[in-house]
Amino acid sequence: MQLNREPHWLWLHCANRYCRHSRATPLAPFIIRWGPDASSDKLRKCARCTICGHKGATLMVASWSNEETGYAEFPK
């Protein structure tokens, strides 16, 4: 999956099985850093947990609400 597509945010889950911290993350900073054609694999490998410092994450795309709403909004 390319980073430059809808939704423009996703959930990052720490890959450290003892931490499992999760965070909603906008994709714009990563697209700026790595370019619009960057693969989600790059983010999966390079993401670093802000709690435990572990490098690597599981990605989960935002939920689809319905045809009228589209993807769920970024959490506030």
N, CA, C, O and CB atoms as a CASP TS submission, in Angstrom:
PFRMAT TS
TARGET T0000
AUTHOR 0000-0000-0000
METHOD Language model
MODEL 1
PARENT N/A
ATOM      1  N   MET     1       0.836  -1.174   0.000  1.00  0.00           N
ATOM      2  CA  MET     1       0.000   0.000   0.000  1.00  0.00           C
ATOM      3  C   MET     1       0.884   1.242   0.000  1.00  0.00           C
ATOM      4  O   MET     1       1.892   1.291   0.705  1.00  0.00           O
ATOM      5  CB  MET     1      -0.953  -0.004   1.210  1.00  0.00           C
ATOM      6  N   GLN     2       0.510   2.237  -0.785  1.00  0.00           N
ATOM      7  CA  GLN     2       1.216   3.508  -0.781  1.00  0.00           C
ATOM      8  C   GLN     2       0.677   4.380   0.349  1.00  0.00           C
ATOM      9  O   GLN     2      -0.494   4.284   0.717  1.00  0.00           O
ATOM     10  CB  GLN     2       1.073   4.226  -2.149  1.00  0.00           C
ATOM     11  N   LEU     3       1.533   5.220   0.888  1.00  0.00           N
ATOM     12  CA  LEU     3       1.117   6.087   1.994  1.00  0.00           C
ATOM     13  C   LEU     3       0.214   7.227   1.521  1.00  0.00           C
ATOM     14  O   LEU     3      -0.603   7.732   2.291  1.00  0.00           O
ATOM     15  CB  LEU     3       2.344   6.660   2.697  1.00  0.00           C
ATOM     16  N   ASN     4       0.357   7.631   0.263  1.00  0.00           N
ATOM     17  CA  ASN     4      -0.384   8.778  -0.252  1.00  0.00           C
ATOM     18  C   ASN     4      -1.732   8.360  -0.836  1.00  0.00           C
ATOM     19  O   ASN     4      -1.938   8.439  -2.047  1.00  0.00           O
ATOM     20  CB  ASN     4       0.440   9.502  -1.309  1.00  0.00           C
ATOM     21  N   ARG     5      -2.643   7.918   0.020  1.00  0.00           N
ATOM     22  CA  ARG     5      -3.991   7.550  -0.392  1.00  0.00           C
ATOM     23  C   ARG     5      -4.916   7.668   0.815  1.00  0.00           C
ATOM     24  O   ARG     5      -4.460   7.791   1.952  1.00  0.00           O
ATOM     25  CB  ARG     5      -4.026   6.105  -0.987  1.00  0.00           C
ATOM     26  N   GLU     6      -6.209   7.630   0.554  1.00  0.00           N
ATOM     27  CA  GLU     6      -7.160   7.727   1.673  1.00  0.00           C
ATOM     28  C   GLU     6      -7.210   6.428   2.435  1.00  0.00           C
ATOM     29  O   GLU     6      -6.974   5.372   1.849  1.00  0.00           O
ATOM     30  CB  GLU     6      -8.562   8.094   1.174  1.00  0.00           C
ATOM     31  N   PRO     7      -7.506   6.462   3.705  1.00  0.00           N
ATOM     32  CA  PRO     7      -7.569   7.662   4.531  1.00  0.00           C
ATOM     33  C   PRO     7      -6.162   8.195   4.767  1.00  0.00           C
ATOM     34  O   PRO     7      -5.185   7.462   4.609  1.00  0.00           O
ATOM     35  CB  PRO     7      -8.274   7.369   5.878  1.00  0.00           C
ATOM     36  N   HIS     8      -6.056   9.439   5.135  1.00  0.00           N
ATOM     37  CA  HIS     8      -4.744  10.069   5.285  1.00  0.00           C
ATOM     38  C   HIS     8      -4.208   9.951   6.707  1.00  0.00           C
ATOM     39  O   HIS     8      -3.391  10.759   7.147  1.00  0.00           O
ATOM     40  CB  HIS     8      -4.821  11.530   4.888  1.00  0.00           C
ATOM     41  N   TRP     9      -4.680   8.935   7.413  1.00  0.00           N
ATOM     42  CA  TRP     9      -4.169   8.605   8.748  1.00  0.00           C
ATOM     43  C   TRP     9      -4.401   7.119   8.979  1.00  0.00           C
ATOM     44  O   TRP     9      -5.190   6.489   8.275  1.00  0.00           O
ATOM     45  CB  TRP     9      -4.865   9.470   9.868  1.00  0.00           C
ATOM     46  N   LEU    10      -3.718   6.567   9.959  1.00  0.00           N
ATOM     47  CA  LEU    10      -3.921   5.170  10.336  1.00  0.00           C
ATOM     48  C   LEU    10      -3.500   4.956  11.776  1.00  0.00           C
ATOM     49  O   LEU    10      -2.929   5.840  12.414  1.00  0.00           O
ATOM     50  CB  LEU    10      -3.139   4.230   9.403  1.00  0.00           C
ATOM     51  N   TRP    11      -3.790   3.768  12.274  1.00  0.00           N
ATOM     52  CA  TRP    11      -3.381   3.390  13.627  1.00  0.00           C
ATOM     53  C   TRP    11      -2.044   2.688  13.549  1.00  0.00           C
ATOM     54  O   TRP    11      -1.866   1.779  12.739  1.00  0.00           O
ATOM     55  CB  TRP    11      -4.442   2.482  14.310  1.00  0.00           C
ATOM     56  N   LEU    12      -1.099   3.097  14.384  1.00  0.00           N
ATOM     57  CA  LEU    12       0.176   2.401  14.546  1.00  0.00           C
ATOM     58  C   LEU    12       0.113   1.652  15.871  1.00  0.00           C
ATOM     59  O   LEU    12      -0.238   2.233  16.897  1.00  0.00           O
ATOM     60  CB  LEU    12       1.400   3.399  14.504  1.00  0.00           C
ATOM     61  N   HIS    13       0.447   0.375  15.854  1.00  0.00           N
ATOM     62  CA  HIS    13       0.474  -0.448  17.070  1.00  0.00           C
ATOM     63  C   HIS    13       1.905  -0.931  17.270  1.00  0.00           C
ATOM     64  O   HIS    13       2.489  -1.536  16.371  1.00  0.00           O
ATOM     65  CB  HIS    13      -0.531  -1.665  16.974  1.00  0.00           C
ATOM     66  N   CYS    14       2.465  -0.669  18.435  1.00  0.00           N
ATOM     67  CA  CYS    14       3.833  -1.086  18.741  1.00  0.00           C
ATOM     68  C   CYS    14       3.961  -2.597  18.551  1.00  0.00           C
ATOM     69  O   CYS    14       3.103  -3.361  18.994  1.00  0.00           O
ATOM     70  CB  CYS    14       4.227  -0.679  20.191  1.00  0.00           C
ATOM     71  N   ALA    15       5.040  -3.020  17.890  1.00  0.00           N
ATOM     72  CA  ALA    15       5.274  -4.442  17.623  1.00  0.00           C
ATOM     73  C   ALA    15       5.860  -5.176  18.825  1.00  0.00           C
ATOM     74  O   ALA    15       5.966  -6.402  18.807  1.00  0.00           O
ATOM     75  CB  ALA    15       6.200  -4.598  16.434  1.00  0.00           C
ATOM     76  N   ASN    16       6.242  -4.442  19.864  1.00  0.00           N
ATOM     77  CA  ASN    16       6.761  -5.068  21.087  1.00  0.00           C
ATOM     78  C   ASN    16       5.592  -5.723  21.815  1.00  0.00           C
ATOM     79  O   ASN    16       4.670  -5.034  22.252  1.00  0.00           O
ATOM     80  CB  ASN    16       7.485  -4.016  22.013  1.00  0.00           C
ATOM     81  N   ARG    17       5.623  -7.015  21.944  1.00  0.00           N
ATOM     82  CA  ARG    17       4.477  -7.725  22.522  1.00  0.00           C
ATOM     83  C   ARG    17       4.210  -7.380  23.981  1.00  0.00           C
ATOM     84  O   ARG    17       3.127  -7.669  24.488  1.00  0.00           O
ATOM     85  CB  ARG    17       4.691  -9.198  22.403  1.00  0.00           C
ATOM     86  N   TYR    18       5.164  -6.772  24.659  1.00  0.00           N
ATOM     87  CA  TYR    18       4.965  -6.378  26.052  1.00  0.00           C
ATOM     88  C   TYR    18       4.421  -4.960  26.184  1.00  0.00           C
ATOM     89  O   TYR    18       3.926  -4.586  27.248  1.00  0.00           O
ATOM     90  CB  TYR    18       6.268  -6.494  26.811  1.00  0.00           C
ATOM     91  N   CYS    19       4.504  -4.179  25.136  1.00  0.00           N
ATOM     92  CA  CYS    19       4.056  -2.787  25.168  1.00  0.00           C
ATOM     93  C   CYS    19       2.659  -2.641  24.557  1.00  0.00           C
ATOM     94  O   CYS    19       1.707  -2.270  25.243  1.00  0.00           O
ATOM     95  CB  CYS    19       5.055  -1.891  24.422  1.00  0.00           C
ATOM     96  N   ARG    20       2.554  -2.929  23.292  1.00  0.00           N
ATOM     97  CA  ARG    20       1.293  -2.847  22.534  1.00  0.00           C
ATOM     98  C   ARG    20       0.628  -1.471  22.563  1.00  0.00           C
ATOM     99  O   ARG    20      -0.594  -1.371  22.454  1.00  0.00           O
ATOM    100  CB  ARG    20       0.328  -3.859  23.066  1.00  0.00           C
ATOM    101  N   HIS    21       1.433  -0.405  22.712  1.00  0.00           N
ATOM    102  CA  HIS    21       0.917   0.958  22.644  1.00  0.00           C
ATOM    103  C   HIS    21       0.337   1.202  21.249  1.00  0.00           C
ATOM    104  O   HIS    21       0.891   0.720  20.262  1.00  0.00           O
ATOM    105  CB  HIS    21       2.036   1.997  22.973  1.00  0.00           C
ATOM    106  N   SER    22      -0.756   1.932  21.155  1.00  0.00           N
ATOM    107  CA  SER    22      -1.313   2.273  19.844  1.00  0.00           C
ATOM    108  C   SER    22      -1.567   3.767  19.781  1.00  0.00           C
ATOM    109  O   SER    22      -1.809   4.428  20.791  1.00  0.00           O
ATOM    110  CB  SER    22      -2.620   1.486  19.568  1.00  0.00           C
ATOM    111  N   ARG    23      -1.503   4.283  18.539  1.00  0.00           N
ATOM    112  CA  ARG    23      -1.645   5.719  18.355  1.00  0.00           C
ATOM    113  C   ARG    23      -2.190   6.013  16.968  1.00  0.00           C
ATOM    114  O   ARG    23      -1.748   5.419  15.985  1.00  0.00           O
ATOM    115  CB  ARG    23      -0.301   6.431  18.568  1.00  0.00           C
ATOM    116  N   ALA    24      -3.143   6.923  16.886  1.00  0.00           N
ATOM    117  CA  ALA    24      -3.623   7.408  15.597  1.00  0.00           C
ATOM    118  C   ALA    24      -2.551   8.335  15.042  1.00  0.00           C
ATOM    119  O   ALA    24      -2.063   9.214  15.753  1.00  0.00           O
ATOM    120  CB  ALA    24      -5.013   8.143  15.728  1.00  0.00           C
ATOM    121  N   THR    25      -2.181   8.149  13.782  1.00  0.00           N
ATOM    122  CA  THR    25      -1.065   8.883  13.206  1.00  0.00           C
ATOM    123  C   THR    25      -1.406   9.439  11.830  1.00  0.00           C
ATOM    124  O   THR    25      -1.835   8.686  10.955  1.00  0.00           O
ATOM    125  CB  THR    25       0.156   7.989  13.116  1.00  0.00           C
ATOM    126  N   PRO    26      -1.225  10.752  11.616  1.00  0.00           N
ATOM    127  CA  PRO    26      -1.417  11.305  10.279  1.00  0.00           C
ATOM    128  C   PRO    26      -0.259  10.871   9.376  1.00  0.00           C
ATOM    129  O   PRO    26       0.866  10.703   9.849  1.00  0.00           O
ATOM    130  CB  PRO    26      -1.523  12.856  10.334  1.00  0.00           C
ATOM    131  N   LEU    27      -0.523  10.691   8.101  1.00  0.00           N
ATOM    132  CA  LEU    27       0.498  10.205   7.180  1.00  0.00           C
ATOM    133  C   LEU    27       1.314  11.316   6.522  1.00  0.00           C
ATOM    134  O   LEU    27       2.375  11.043   5.962  1.00  0.00           O
ATOM    135  CB  LEU    27      -0.146   9.374   6.120  1.00  0.00           C
ATOM    136  N   ALA    28       0.844  12.552   6.578  1.00  0.00           N
ATOM    137  CA  ALA    28       1.520  13.661   5.900  1.00  0.00           C
ATOM    138  C   ALA    28       3.013  13.780   6.242  1.00  0.00           C
ATOM    139  O   ALA    28       3.815  13.948   5.324  1.00  0.00           O
ATOM    140  CB  ALA    28       0.830  14.951   6.248  1.00  0.00           C
ATOM    141  N   PRO    29       3.423  13.701   7.513  1.00  0.00           N
ATOM    142  CA  PRO    29       4.864  13.834   7.798  1.00  0.00           C
ATOM    143  C   PRO    29       5.720  12.753   7.128  1.00  0.00           C
ATOM    144  O   PRO    29       6.852  13.017   6.722  1.00  0.00           O
ATOM    145  CB  PRO    29       5.092  13.790   9.297  1.00  0.00           C
ATOM    146  N   PHE    30       5.180  11.547   7.016  1.00  0.00           N
ATOM    147  CA  PHE    30       5.932  10.454   6.391  1.00  0.00           C
ATOM    148  C   PHE    30       5.981  10.615   4.877  1.00  0.00           C
ATOM    149  O   PHE    30       6.982  10.278   4.246  1.00  0.00           O
ATOM    150  CB  PHE    30       5.310   9.099   6.752  1.00  0.00           C
ATOM    151  N   ILE    31       4.903  11.129   4.294  1.00  0.00           N
ATOM    152  CA  ILE    31       4.879  11.391   2.849  1.00  0.00           C
ATOM    153  C   ILE    31       5.873  12.490   2.510  1.00  0.00           C
ATOM    154  O   ILE    31       6.566  12.410   1.495  1.00  0.00           O
ATOM    155  CB  ILE    31       3.455  11.788   2.378  1.00  0.00           C
ATOM    156  N   ILE    32       5.949  13.516   3.351  1.00  0.00           N
ATOM    157  CA  ILE    32       6.921  14.592   3.147  1.00  0.00           C
ATOM    158  C   ILE    32       8.339  14.040   3.254  1.00  0.00           C
ATOM    159  O   ILE    32       9.197  14.387   2.442  1.00  0.00           O
ATOM    160  CB  ILE    32       6.705  15.729   4.174  1.00  0.00           C
ATOM    161  N   ARG    33       8.592  13.194   4.236  1.00  0.00           N
ATOM    162  CA  ARG    33       9.930  12.648   4.471  1.00  0.00           C
ATOM    163  C   ARG    33      10.367  11.678   3.377  1.00  0.00           C
ATOM    164  O   ARG    33      11.496  11.762   2.894  1.00  0.00           O
ATOM    165  CB  ARG    33       9.973  11.950   5.812  1.00  0.00           C
ATOM    166  N   TRP    34       9.483  10.756   2.978  1.00  0.00           N
ATOM    167  CA  TRP    34       9.868   9.667   2.079  1.00  0.00           C
ATOM    168  C   TRP    34       9.318   9.779   0.666  1.00  0.00           C
ATOM    169  O   TRP    34       9.699   8.995  -0.203  1.00  0.00           O
ATOM    170  CB  TRP    34       9.428   8.383   2.657  1.00  0.00           C
ATOM    171  N   GLY    35       8.423  10.743   0.414  1.00  0.00           N
ATOM    172  CA  GLY    35       7.850  10.926  -0.914  1.00  0.00           C
ATOM    173  C   GLY    35       6.494  10.253  -1.050  1.00  0.00           C
ATOM    174  O   GLY    35       6.163   9.350  -0.282  1.00  0.00           O
ATOM    175  N   PRO    36       5.696  10.700  -2.044  1.00  0.00           N
ATOM    176  CA  PRO    36       4.327  10.216  -2.209  1.00  0.00           C
ATOM    177  C   PRO    36       4.216   8.756  -2.651  1.00  0.00           C
ATOM    178  O   PRO    36       3.159   8.143  -2.505  1.00  0.00           O
ATOM    179  CB  PRO    36       3.624  11.073  -3.198  1.00  0.00           C
ATOM    180  N   ASP    37       5.293   8.201  -3.184  1.00  0.00           N
ATOM    181  CA  ASP    37       5.254   6.810  -3.648  1.00  0.00           C
ATOM    182  C   ASP    37       5.798   5.822  -2.619  1.00  0.00           C
ATOM    183  O   ASP    37       5.945   4.636  -2.915  1.00  0.00           O
ATOM    184  CB  ASP    37       6.038   6.677  -4.930  1.00  0.00           C
ATOM    185  N   ALA    38       6.094   6.302  -1.421  1.00  0.00           N
ATOM    186  CA  ALA    38       6.642   5.431  -0.374  1.00  0.00           C
ATOM    187  C   ALA    38       5.640   4.342   0.005  1.00  0.00           C
ATOM    188  O   ALA    38       4.430   4.565   0.034  1.00  0.00           O
ATOM    189  CB  ALA    38       7.024   6.257   0.871  1.00  0.00           C
ATOM    190  N   SER    39       6.168   3.188   0.288  1.00  0.00           N
ATOM    191  CA  SER    39       5.338   2.045   0.666  1.00  0.00           C
ATOM    192  C   SER    39       5.070   2.049   2.165  1.00  0.00           C
ATOM    193  O   SER    39       5.860   2.573   2.950  1.00  0.00           O
ATOM    194  CB  SER    39       6.012   0.727   0.251  1.00  0.00           C
ATOM    195  N   SER    40       3.962   1.466   2.542  1.00  0.00           N
ATOM    196  CA  SER    40       3.641   1.336   3.964  1.00  0.00           C
ATOM    197  C   SER    40       4.649   0.425   4.667  1.00  0.00           C
ATOM    198  O   SER    40       4.786   0.483   5.889  1.00  0.00           O
ATOM    199  CB  SER    40       2.212   0.787   4.146  1.00  0.00           C
ATOM    200  N   ASP    41       5.356  -0.415   3.906  1.00  0.00           N
ATOM    201  CA  ASP    41       6.393  -1.274   4.491  1.00  0.00           C
ATOM    202  C   ASP    41       7.489  -0.435   5.139  1.00  0.00           C
ATOM    203  O   ASP    41       8.034  -0.817   6.174  1.00  0.00           O
ATOM    204  CB  ASP    41       7.000  -2.199   3.417  1.00  0.00           C
ATOM    205  N   LYS    42       7.811   0.700   4.539  1.00  0.00           N
ATOM    206  CA  LYS    42       8.827   1.597   5.094  1.00  0.00           C
ATOM    207  C   LYS    42       8.385   2.090   6.475  1.00  0.00           C
ATOM    208  O   LYS    42       9.175   2.090   7.419  1.00  0.00           O
ATOM    209  CB  LYS    42       9.082   2.799   4.140  1.00  0.00           C
ATOM    210  N   LEU    43       7.129   2.508   6.587  1.00  0.00           N
ATOM    211  CA  LEU    43       6.598   2.968   7.872  1.00  0.00           C
ATOM    212  C   LEU    43       6.550   1.820   8.872  1.00  0.00           C
ATOM    213  O   LEU    43       6.891   2.001  10.041  1.00  0.00           O
ATOM    214  CB  LEU    43       5.195   3.577   7.693  1.00  0.00           C
ATOM    215  N   ARG    44       6.136   0.657   8.429  1.00  0.00           N
ATOM    216  CA  ARG    44       6.049  -0.528   9.292  1.00  0.00           C
ATOM    217  C   ARG    44       7.414  -0.847   9.914  1.00  0.00           C
ATOM    218  O   ARG    44       7.485  -1.234  11.080  1.00  0.00           O
ATOM    219  CB  ARG    44       5.531  -1.745   8.487  1.00  0.00           C
ATOM    220  N   LYS    45       8.486  -0.689   9.150  1.00  0.00           N
ATOM    221  CA  LYS    45       9.836  -0.996   9.635  1.00  0.00           C
ATOM    222  C   LYS    45      10.445   0.129  10.464  1.00  0.00           C
ATOM    223  O   LYS    45      11.185  -0.130  11.413  1.00  0.00           O
ATOM    224  CB  LYS    45      10.739  -1.297   8.468  1.00  0.00           C
ATOM    225  N   CYS    46      10.134   1.389  10.107  1.00  0.00           N
ATOM    226  CA  CYS    46      10.823   2.533  10.714  1.00  0.00           C
ATOM    227  C   CYS    46      10.109   3.177  11.897  1.00  0.00           C
ATOM    228  O   CYS    46      10.725   3.943  12.638  1.00  0.00           O
ATOM    229  CB  CYS    46      11.040   3.561   9.683  1.00  0.00           C
ATOM    230  N   ALA    47       8.839   2.889  12.088  1.00  0.00           N
ATOM    231  CA  ALA    47       8.100   3.517  13.192  1.00  0.00           C
ATOM    232  C   ALA    47       8.722   3.141  14.534  1.00  0.00           C
ATOM    233  O   ALA    47       9.088   1.987  14.762  1.00  0.00           O
ATOM    234  CB  ALA    47       6.611   3.099  13.158  1.00  0.00           C
ATOM    235  N   ARG    48       8.835   4.119  15.407  1.00  0.00           N
ATOM    236  CA  ARG    48       9.393   3.877  16.741  1.00  0.00           C
ATOM    237  C   ARG    48       8.359   4.271  17.796  1.00  0.00           C
ATOM    238  O   ARG    48       7.789   5.361  17.742  1.00  0.00           O
ATOM    239  CB  ARG    48      10.725   4.674  16.947  1.00  0.00           C
ATOM    240  N   CYS    49       8.130   3.387  18.739  1.00  0.00           N
ATOM    241  CA  CYS    49       7.141   3.606  19.796  1.00  0.00           C
ATOM    242  C   CYS    49       7.591   4.752  20.707  1.00  0.00           C
ATOM    243  O   CYS    49       8.747   4.809  21.125  1.00  0.00           O
ATOM    244  CB  CYS    49       6.926   2.308  20.621  1.00  0.00           C
ATOM    245  N   THR    50       6.667   5.655  21.005  1.00  0.00           N
ATOM    246  CA  THR    50       6.982   6.785  21.887  1.00  0.00           C
ATOM    247  C   THR    50       6.964   6.388  23.360  1.00  0.00           C
ATOM    248  O   THR    50       7.382   7.169  24.215  1.00  0.00           O
ATOM    249  CB  THR    50       5.996   7.922  21.652  1.00  0.00           C
ATOM    250  N   ILE    51       6.486   5.186  23.666  1.00  0.00           N
ATOM    251  CA  ILE    51       6.451   4.713  25.051  1.00  0.00           C
ATOM    252  C   ILE    51       7.681   3.869  25.382  1.00  0.00           C
ATOM    253  O   ILE    51       8.407   4.180  26.326  1.00  0.00           O
ATOM    254  CB  ILE    51       5.176   3.902  25.302  1.00  0.00           C
ATOM    255  N   CYS    52       7.922   2.802  24.614  1.00  0.00           N
ATOM    256  CA  CYS    52       9.011   1.876  24.958  1.00  0.00           C
ATOM    257  C   CYS    52      10.244   2.022  24.058  1.00  0.00           C
ATOM    258  O   CYS    52      11.297   1.468  24.374  1.00  0.00           O
ATOM    259  CB  CYS    52       8.506   0.451  24.883  1.00  0.00           C
ATOM    260  N   GLY    53      10.136   2.759  22.940  1.00  0.00           N
ATOM    261  CA  GLY    53      11.275   2.966  22.057  1.00  0.00           C
ATOM    262  C   GLY    53      11.502   1.854  21.048  1.00  0.00           C
ATOM    263  O   GLY    53      12.441   1.931  20.256  1.00  0.00           O
ATOM    264  N   HIS    54      10.662   0.818  21.055  1.00  0.00           N
ATOM    265  CA  HIS    54      10.807  -0.307  20.123  1.00  0.00           C
ATOM    266  C   HIS    54      10.614   0.169  18.686  1.00  0.00           C
ATOM    267  O   HIS    54       9.739   0.989  18.405  1.00  0.00           O
ATOM    268  CB  HIS    54       9.793  -1.429  20.456  1.00  0.00           C
ATOM    269  N   LYS    55      11.432  -0.349  17.791  1.00  0.00           N
ATOM    270  CA  LYS    55      11.324   0.004  16.377  1.00  0.00           C
ATOM    271  C   LYS    55      10.543  -1.083  15.652  1.00  0.00           C
ATOM    272  O   LYS    55      10.872  -2.265  15.751  1.00  0.00           O
ATOM    273  CB  LYS    55      12.730   0.193  15.737  1.00  0.00           C
ATOM    274  N   GLY    56       9.502  -0.676  14.920  1.00  0.00           N
ATOM    275  CA  GLY    56       8.651  -1.600  14.187  1.00  0.00           C
ATOM    276  C   GLY    56       7.222  -1.483  14.686  1.00  0.00           C
ATOM    277  O   GLY    56       6.980  -1.328  15.883  1.00  0.00           O
ATOM    278  N   ALA    57       6.270  -1.560  13.748  1.00  0.00           N
ATOM    279  CA  ALA    57       4.869  -1.392  14.122  1.00  0.00           C
ATOM    280  C   ALA    57       3.962  -2.200  13.214  1.00  0.00           C
ATOM    281  O   ALA    57       4.328  -2.578  12.101  1.00  0.00           O
ATOM    282  CB  ALA    57       4.476   0.079  14.075  1.00  0.00           C
ATOM    283  N   THR    58       2.782  -2.449  13.721  1.00  0.00           N
ATOM    284  CA  THR    58       1.704  -3.021  12.932  1.00  0.00           C
ATOM    285  C   THR    58       0.812  -1.857  12.535  1.00  0.00           C
ATOM    286  O   THR    58       0.519  -0.993  13.361  1.00  0.00           O
ATOM    287  CB  THR    58       0.906  -4.135  13.726  1.00  0.00           C
ATOM    288  N   LEU    59       0.377  -1.823  11.279  1.00  0.00           N
ATOM    289  CA  LEU    59      -0.468  -0.742  10.786  1.00  0.00           C
ATOM    290  C   LEU    59      -1.904  -1.221  10.667  1.00  0.00           C
ATOM    291  O   LEU    59      -2.158  -2.353  10.255  1.00  0.00           O
ATOM    292  CB  LEU    59       0.042  -0.223   9.429  1.00  0.00           C
ATOM    293  N   MET    60      -2.843  -0.356  11.030  1.00  0.00           N
ATOM    294  CA  MET    60      -4.253  -0.676  10.840  1.00  0.00           C
ATOM    295  C   MET    60      -4.942   0.553  10.253  1.00  0.00           C
ATOM    296  O   MET    60      -4.908   1.639  10.831  1.00  0.00           O
ATOM    297  CB  MET    60      -4.928  -1.115  12.188  1.00  0.00           C
ATOM    298  N   VAL    61      -5.563   0.359   9.101  1.00  0.00           N
ATOM    299  CA  VAL    61      -6.243   1.442   8.412  1.00  0.00           C
ATOM    300  C   VAL    61      -7.484   1.850   9.196  1.00  0.00           C
ATOM    301  O   VAL    61      -8.102   1.034   9.880  1.00  0.00           O
ATOM    302  CB  VAL    61      -6.617   1.029   6.976  1.00  0.00           C
ATOM    303  N   ALA    62      -7.834   3.123   9.083  1.00  0.00           N
ATOM    304  CA  ALA    62      -9.035   3.647   9.745  1.00  0.00           C
ATOM    305  C   ALA    62     -10.267   2.881   9.290  1.00  0.00           C
ATOM    306  O   ALA    62     -10.314   2.387   8.163  1.00  0.00           O
ATOM    307  CB  ALA    62      -9.207   5.153   9.456  1.00  0.00           C
ATOM    308  N   SER    63     -11.250   2.783  10.146  1.00  0.00           N
ATOM    309  CA  SER    63     -12.477   2.050   9.841  1.00  0.00           C
ATOM    310  C   SER    63     -13.313   2.771   8.783  1.00  0.00           C
ATOM    311  O   SER    63     -13.345   4.000   8.724  1.00  0.00           O
ATOM    312  CB  SER    63     -13.302   1.851  11.112  1.00  0.00           C
ATOM    313  N   TRP    64     -13.981   1.982   7.959  1.00  0.00           N
ATOM    314  CA  TRP    64     -14.919   2.521   6.976  1.00  0.00           C
ATOM    315  C   TRP    64     -16.261   2.672   7.672  1.00  0.00           C
ATOM    316  O   TRP    64     -16.788   1.704   8.221  1.00  0.00           O
ATOM    317  CB  TRP    64     -15.031   1.596   5.703  1.00  0.00           C
ATOM    318  N   SER    65     -16.819   3.878   7.655  1.00  0.00           N
ATOM    319  CA  SER    65     -18.098   4.115   8.324  1.00  0.00           C
ATOM    320  C   SER    65     -19.264   3.715   7.432  1.00  0.00           C
ATOM    321  O   SER    65     -20.004   2.785   7.751  1.00  0.00           O
ATOM    322  CB  SER    65     -18.227   5.584   8.728  1.00  0.00           C
ATOM    323  N   ASN    66     -19.427   4.414   6.320  1.00  0.00           N
ATOM    324  CA  ASN    66     -20.486   4.114   5.362  1.00  0.00           C
ATOM    325  C   ASN    66     -20.259   4.949   4.103  1.00  0.00           C
ATOM    326  O   ASN    66     -19.321   5.744   4.043  1.00  0.00           O
ATOM    327  CB  ASN    66     -21.896   4.397   5.975  1.00  0.00           C
ATOM    328  N   GLU    67     -21.110   4.769   3.106  1.00  0.00           N
ATOM    329  CA  GLU    67     -20.954   5.499   1.842  1.00  0.00           C
ATOM    330  C   GLU    67     -21.071   7.007   2.018  1.00  0.00           C
ATOM    331  O   GLU    67     -20.398   7.772   1.328  1.00  0.00           O
ATOM    332  CB  GLU    67     -21.989   5.027   0.841  1.00  0.00           C
ATOM    333  N   GLU    68     -21.914   7.427   2.930  1.00  0.00           N
ATOM    334  CA  GLU    68     -22.126   8.857   3.135  1.00  0.00           C
ATOM    335  C   GLU    68     -20.953   9.492   3.882  1.00  0.00           C
ATOM    336  O   GLU    68     -20.498  10.573   3.510  1.00  0.00           O
ATOM    337  CB  GLU    68     -23.427   9.093   3.904  1.00  0.00           C
ATOM    338  N   THR    69     -20.468   8.842   4.915  1.00  0.00           N
ATOM    339  CA  THR    69     -19.402   9.370   5.765  1.00  0.00           C
ATOM    340  C   THR    69     -18.018   9.049   5.214  1.00  0.00           C
ATOM    341  O   THR    69     -17.117   9.886   5.275  1.00  0.00           O
ATOM    342  CB  THR    69     -19.534   8.815   7.173  1.00  0.00           C
ATOM    343  N   GLY    70     -17.842   7.848   4.677  1.00  0.00           N
ATOM    344  CA  GLY    70     -16.514   7.405   4.221  1.00  0.00           C
ATOM    345  C   GLY    70     -15.724   6.829   5.392  1.00  0.00           C
ATOM    346  O   GLY    70     -16.286   6.172   6.267  1.00  0.00           O
ATOM    347  N   TYR    71     -14.430   7.077   5.400  1.00  0.00           N
ATOM    348  CA  TYR    71     -13.581   6.585   6.480  1.00  0.00           C
ATOM    349  C   TYR    71     -13.846   7.353   7.768  1.00  0.00           C
ATOM    350  O   TYR    71     -14.275   8.506   7.736  1.00  0.00           O
ATOM    351  CB  TYR    71     -12.103   6.694   6.095  1.00  0.00           C
ATOM    352  N   ALA    72     -13.593   6.716   8.885  1.00  0.00           N
ATOM    353  CA  ALA    72     -13.736   7.372  10.185  1.00  0.00           C
ATOM    354  C   ALA    72     -12.802   8.573  10.252  1.00  0.00           C
ATOM    355  O   ALA    72     -11.723   8.560   9.659  1.00  0.00           O
ATOM    356  CB  ALA    72     -13.437   6.382  11.345  1.00  0.00           C
ATOM    357  N   GLU    73     -13.216   9.607  10.970  1.00  0.00           N
ATOM    358  CA  GLU    73     -12.394  10.788  11.120  1.00  0.00           C
ATOM    359  C   GLU    73     -11.227  10.523  12.069  1.00  0.00           C
ATOM    360  O   GLU    73     -11.272   9.603  12.885  1.00  0.00           O
ATOM    361  CB  GLU    73     -13.233  11.956  11.622  1.00  0.00           C
ATOM    362  N   PHE    74     -10.191  11.337  11.948  1.00  0.00           N
ATOM    363  CA  PHE    74      -9.047  11.248  12.845  1.00  0.00           C
ATOM    364  C   PHE    74      -9.526  11.518  14.265  1.00  0.00           C
ATOM    365  O   PHE    74     -10.224  12.505  14.492  1.00  0.00           O
ATOM    366  CB  PHE    74      -7.923  12.249  12.433  1.00  0.00           C
ATOM    367  N   PRO    75      -9.167  10.660  15.237  1.00  0.00           N
ATOM    368  CA  PRO    75      -9.608  10.859  16.625  1.00  0.00           C
ATOM    369  C   PRO    75      -9.094  12.185  17.201  1.00  0.00           C
ATOM    370  O   PRO    75      -7.991  12.631  16.884  1.00  0.00           O
ATOM    371  CB  PRO    75      -9.130   9.692  17.501  1.00  0.00           C
ATOM    372  N   LYS    76      -9.898  12.784  18.030  1.00  0.00           N
ATOM    373  CA  LYS    76      -9.515  14.077  18.646  1.00  0.00           C
ATOM    374  C   LYS    76      -8.991  13.885  20.030  1.00  0.00           C
ATOM    375  O   LYS    76      -8.625  14.856  20.692  1.00  0.00           O
ATOM    376  CB  LYS    76     -10.693  15.036  18.687  1.00  0.00           C
TER
END
